[in-house]
């Protein structure tokens, strides 16, 4: 084969490789592989498409397989489309068309991985139809990867949690949204469980604006445990600190619930050890009854048969004793709950979850999940490049 033919085949191969990897035309593959990650700071803010250019989303693309019959052919095209969806949220775009217009800028387009500008319909279909079908599975996969990266860097992964709900104000024309006298608005709520060591949302769920978020706690903890994490504490406010939730946290999940001790709370005699022993004897015929049971064995059986007040009162009495003996020590642990309040404020304002809200509960929930997904991808991008602090910050992303 003549040398000219060999050279031409090499050039053709390199062009195909460049297209697959979305390497900008003004860079060689060596430059692209060796590009230095830049973490945004006050001195050097970074445009979000540039930040996303360092993000490898290929490990997550298999979740789209059910959406595409020719997935192998489509796979390399999905990475840029996913980054575009994140770009929409990061830029605060009101519509897909707003983000699409930004792709007129070649640098933005290249940063997101597009070799050429795709059609509007392709991106609209992906953002509004394809992505929502796999969003839950995609978020779970990214949370798992975040956990692995935290552990790789020696950081605590989902060890200390806080939970609270935040309101999302609905559009005036949203007929599905209910009115809340507490929030004085029509809207929805998002219940969020936060890793307080790293300020990372771990689990979330949408609820009606007038629903009690306290009922979300068991399923939220179940979702965290599904990642393989074994949290030690969970800080909550009074709406979550029911006898049943206290019992569930301690008995089912072995997670210590930390909550504010209210002034009108009184000692509950049902939680005293002697009362626990007496109550336990009433279930001698139950499977699992032990004649030489420990207090823990007794509490587990009482929980199994539905005696939540006895079990919850036992642990709440212990918390009240600790608080009265060492209020500063108790409150120092409870105050980690303030971190979820700060996060929820950032979620609505800096991450723009309270802006550009669509109509309808289902679409609002999908939009909120996309906002969480953006946060997780930002966290993951930093962790993969060895950054250990301010993981979820979006302040200097422009």
N, C-alpha and C positions, 0 to 999 in steps of 0.2 A: 504493500500500500504506500503510495507516495506520501512524503512528509506533509505536503499541503493538505491532504485528506485527513491525516491524523490530527493536525492542528485544528482543522475545521470541526472535527468531532469533539475535540477537547473544549473548544469555544462553545459549541452547542450544549455540551454537558454542563459547563459552568453556568451558562444562561439558564438552563433548566433548574440547576441547584439554587441559583439566586432567586428564581421565582418561587420555589418551594419554601425557602427560608425567608422570603420577603426582604432580601438584602437590598438596600438602596443602591441605585445605579452608580452613585458617586463614591461607593465604598467597595473595597475588596472583601472577600470572605475572611481574610486574616484580620482586617480592620474591624469587621463586624463581630468576630469572635472575641476580640481583645478590647472591645469598647468598655470603658470604665463606668461602673454604676455611679450615679450621682443621687445622693439623698437630699431632698429639699431642706433648706434652712432659711433663716431670716436674711442671711447674707446672699444666699444663692437659691432663690425660689425656682421651681421647675414647672414648666407647662406640662399638664397632665398626660398628653399624648407621648411626650418624651419619656416621662416616668414609666408609662405602660410599655414603652419599647423594650425595656429591660425585663419584662415579665414573660415567662414561658408558660403558656396555658395549655400546651399540648397534652399533659397528663390527664386533663379533665375532659377532653373532647369526646371520649368514648360514650359519655352520657347522652350524646346526640344521636347515637347509632340508630335507635328506633325511629327517629324522625326522617332518616334518609335511606332510601333503598340502595343507593350507590354510595354508601358511606366512605369507602376507601378512596373513591374519586373526590368526594367532597371534603374529606377530613382536613386537608391542608388549607382549605378556604375558610374554615370555621373559626380558626384562631383570630384572624383580623376582625371577623364579624363580632365575636365575643368581646374583644377589646373595644370595638366601636360602641357596644351596649354599655360598657363601663364608662367610656368616654362621655356618653350622653348624660349620665348621672353626674359625673365629676364636673362637667361644664355647666350643669344646671339647665340643660336644653329643655324647652317646653314641648317640643315635638321631635320626631325622628327627622323631619325635614330640616329643622334648625341645625342638627348635628351633621346632616348630609351636606349642607351648604359649606360647612367648615372643611370638608374633604376637598374643596377646591384648592386649598393650600397643600402644595405637594409635600412639604415637610410633615405636616399633620398626617397626611395619608400614609406616608412611608413609615412614620412612627408606629402607626397602628398595624402595619404589616401589609397594606394594600400595594400591589405593584401598579395598578391602575384604578381609577375611580370606578367602583361598582355601580350598578343601577340602583336607583332609589327603591324600587320594588323589592329587590333582593334584601336590602337592609331592613325595610319595613316589615317584610315577612319574617325575617329572623328575630327581630326585637319583639314584635307583637304576637307572633304565632309559634315559632319554633322554640325560642328560649323559655317562655312560660311553661311549656309542657315538661321541661326537665329541670326547672329552676330549683325545686326542693332537693332533688338528687344531687345537682351540681353544688349547691351550698353545703350539703353534708360532706361531699368529697373534699371541698376546699377546707372546711373546718378540720377534717381529719389530717390533711396535709399541714395545716398550721400547727396542729398539736405535735406532729412528728418533728417539724422544724424547731419548735420551742424546746423539745426534749433534746434534739441534736445539739443545740447551743447551750444546754445546761440550764434552761430557764424553767420555772415551775409552770406546768401546763394544767390549767383549769383546777387548781388546788383550792383557791378561795374565790367564792362567788358572791354576787349580790343580784337581787332581782327587784324589778319595779316596772310599772307600765307607764307609757307616755301617750298622750293624745295626738291624733293626726286630724287636723281640721279638714273637713270635706269641702268640696266645691258647693257653691250656692245652689247649683242645679242638680246635685246628687240626691235623687229621691230615696236611695237606700239608706242614707245616713240618718241616724237618730239624733235627737237633741239631748244634750246633757246640761242639767242645771248647774252641776258642779263646775264644768269647764265653760259653761255659757256659750256653747257652740254646737253645731251639728258636726258629727265626725265619727271616728273609730279609735280604737286603742291598739297599741302594740306592746305586748308583754315581753320583756327582754331580760335574759340572764347573762351577766357580765363576768368575765374573768378579771377580778380586781387587781391581780398582780401585774397584768399586761394591758389592761383597758381594752379587752377584746370581747365583743359579743359572742357568746357560745351557742345560745339557743334563743329562739324568739317564736312568738305565735300571735296571730291577729285575733282580737275579740271585739265585741260590740262596745261602744263607748260607755254604756251603762252596766256592762257586765262586771262582776267582781273578779279582779285579777288574782285574788287568793286561790281560786280554783285551778289556776294554771300550774301551780308549783309542782305537783307530782309528775305531770307529763314533761315539764321542763327538765326536772332532774333526771327523768328516764332518758331524755334525749342526750343529756350530757354524759350519762353512763354508757350510752351506746357508742360513744367515741373511744371507750376504753379508759377514760379518765376516772379518777377516784377522788372527788373533791372532799375537803375536810370541813369547811364551814360555808354557810350560806347566810348572808345578812339581808334582812327584809324589814319592812315596816309592819304596822299592826294589822293590816288587812290580810297578811299571809300567816300571822302567828296564831292560827286556830289550833285547838287541841288536836284535831285530826292531822293538820299539816306538820305540827311538831312531832306527832307520833310517826307519821310517814317518813319524815326526814331522818329521824334517829333510828327507827327500827328497820325500815325497808332499805334505806340507802346508807346508813351509818354516817350521816352528815349532820354536824351540829348546827342547828338553826340558831342564829343570833338575831335578836330583836329588841326593840326598846321596851323596857319594863314600864308599863303605864301606871299612873298614880292610883287609879281605882282598882287595880288588880289586888286580889287577896290570896292568901295561902289556901290551896285547895287540898282538903284532907284526903280526897280520893287518890292523891298522888303520894301519900305517905307509905313508906315501905311495909308497915304492918297491914295497911289497908290493901296494898297490892297482893300481899301473901293471902289475906283472907279472901279477896276476890278470886284469886287463882284457884283456890280450893273448890270454887263453885263449878269448875270445869274439869273435874276429875275424869269424866267419861270422854273428854275430847282427845282425839288423836294427837300425840305429841306431849301429853301431860307426863311430867316426871315427878317422882316422889322426892328426889333430892335436887330440885331445880334451883338454879341461881336466880337472882333478881332479873338478870337479862333473859333467862329462859322464860320466866313468868311474863315479862313485858311482851316478849315475842308471841306467846300464846294469847294473851289478852288482846293484842293487836289483831291477831288472826281471827278471833271471834268477833271483832268489832267494838271492843271496849276502848274506844279512842280517847275518851276523856280521862280514864285512869292512867293510860300510858302518857298522854300529853301532859297531864297534870304533874306526873312524876318528874318529867324533864323540865317543865316550866318552874316547878318549885326549886329545882337545883339552880336554874338561871336566876331566879329571884333572890336566892340566898347569896349567890356570887355577887349580884348587883348591890345588895345591901351591905355586904362585907367589904367589897372593893369596887365602888362605883366607877372610879377612874379606869381601873383595869378592864372592867366590863365594857364601858363605853368606848374605850380605845379600839376594841375589836368591832363593836357595833358601827363605828363611824366609817368603816369601809363601805357602808351603804351609800354614803354621800357620793362615792365614785360613780354609782349607777345614775344618780340624778344628773351629774355633770355630763356623763356620756349621753344620756337621753336628750339633754339640751343641745349637745353637738350634733347628735343624730338628726335633729329637726332643723337645725340652722346651718352648721358648717357642711354637713353631708346632704343638706337640702331635702330631707325626707318630708318636710312640711311644705315644700314648694312643688309646683307642677304636679300636684296630686291628681290622679285620674278619677273617673267616676265609677262607683260601684265597689262593694266590699272586696270582691275577688281581685279586681284590678289594683285596688289600693294595697292589698296584701302582697301581690306580686311586685308592685313598685317598691314597697318597703323591703322585701327580700333582695331586690336588685341593689338597693342602697347598702344593705348588709354585705352583699357579695362584693361590692366595690371596696368596702372597708377591709374585708378579709383578703382580697387580692393585694391591696396596698400593704397590709401586714405581711403577707407571704413574700412579696417582692423584697421587702426590707430584710426579713429573716434569712432568705436565701443568699443575701449579700452580706450577712454577718452583722446587721444592725440589730441592737438589742433594746433600744430605748425609743420612746415616743412612737411605738409601732403603728398605732392607728391614726396618728395625726394627719390631717389634710390641710393644715393651716397654710403651708407654703407651696401647695400644689395650685397652680393657676390655670 
